[in-house]
Amino acid sequence: MDIQFSPTRPDADTLAIIVSKGFDALPLAAASTLLAGAAASRFTGEAGTSFESFADEGGTAQRIVLLGVGAGTELDYEKAGAALTAKLNNSGAAHVAVEFATGATADQAAQLAFGAWLRSWRIDTYRTRQPEKAKPTLKTVTLVAADAQAAWDRRAAVAQGVAFTRELVSEPANILYPESFVERCRHLADLGVKITVLDKAAMEELGMGSLLGVAQGSAREARLLAMEWDGTDGAAEKPVIFVGKGVTFDTGGISLKPGAGMEDMKWDMGGAGAVAGAMKALAGRKAKARVVGICGLVENMPDGNAQRPGDIVTSMSGQTIEVLNTDAEGRLVLCDALTWAQRTYNPEVIVDLATLTGAMIVSLGNEYAGIFSNDDDLANDLIAAGQAAGDPLWRFPLSAAYDKLIDSPIADMKNIGPRYAGSITAAQFLKRFIEDGVKWAHLDIAGMVWADKPGATWDKGATGYGVRLIDRLVADRFEG
């Protein structure tokens, strides 16, 4: 979709008028008729709602959409933009001009454009035929707000990051696997991102027995991908690090998952996808921060060489793990990635993102991701960033009472606890690999990376969750 800005209304086949809740005037010749129609349809201008009609404007019948922004918050404008695209994307409209009944700031106009662009994204890579009415028709959105281009440029970079994450999460496992995930990220070097890749031999030399244990049943070799962006020209001594779980397909291994629904496990790399998309967003907008994104990439398969329940592996940290369930594999990947990240970059702050536990979906459904942290300030900053960006988080506890549930009688720890508090014991497992003095947060995003029904800014499928959260955290806490 092409987003444009203009000081005057362009010649377009559709006109959208942005109104606040309780509006009572419109800048149109047919205002009285449209106001009566809107009232009859109970349209009051609430955020994300709309009223569509046709009216005579300048002697021509034109499609008119009244679009509500409610109270006018940043997310209200975004929701309105997304609603506009959802309504018009395959309606036959090709170009919509957007006017603001009571004016708008540059940021408000750009945020509306951001929502419109996000909602337009779809993956048609593998469609060879579609009904004509299902094909997108909306090509251009022109906002009558001439001074909003700079505000849009920043958001456009973030939108591209979200799109990249959605692309990665959407791809099937025969197309996206550890090696090809790395190749998909190579283009970030053109934006100034330094790419480092560890192959199986390099990880064996480092002693990453935990991560490699997960991968040993697959014909696809594991990879560890690091992406470094430094927008401080070397001024920042330590980077903030984001680590993503990248299980490109998860059968559960020998602890095999049920067959029904297993196809969804192509998105078990959603944490790594979010990290890669965030790095694209940050580099694209030239963020003035030093950030490293790390992805632990494996495929969890059940062949004759696969890890068995009861195996004991030695992690890069030297701690030993009794693997009681091979389907609790994400934490085994993350623990070695976390150790490598800390030893390589010596960070003060590290955040991991992972589609880690089904228990998180039981707890929070598809409305929030869970957050666990050893630092209250970091947790609060993440929650605030998520609220502002539209990627919400809900905090869960950590404590010694839960930690003892993963003690093993024959190794340093086991990779699962009892039936209950599964998300918490998974976080407690990861906490054992965080070094003293490092501020850490774990985000369990299992319920958020994929949607079975359309949301405010996405259609069914990959949501791109995490990119905007990371971008907002970096902007609010680590830039300037």
Beta strands, then each sheet from edge to edge (+ up, - down):
strand 1: 2-6
strand 2: 14-19
strand 3: 50-57
strand 4: 60-68
strand 5: 95-100
strand 6: 140-144
strand 7: 194-198
strand 8: 223-230
strand 9: 240-250
strand 10: 290-300
strand 11: 312-314
strand 12: 320-322
strand 13: 349-354
strand 14: 369-373
strand 15: 393-395
strand 16: 413-414
strand 17: 439-444
strand 18: 450-451
strand 19: 461-462
sheet 1: 1+ 6+ 5+ 2+ 4+ 3-
sheet 2: 7+ 8- 10+ 9+ 13+ 17+ 14- 15-
sheet 3: 11+ 12- 16-
sheet 4: 18+ 19-
end
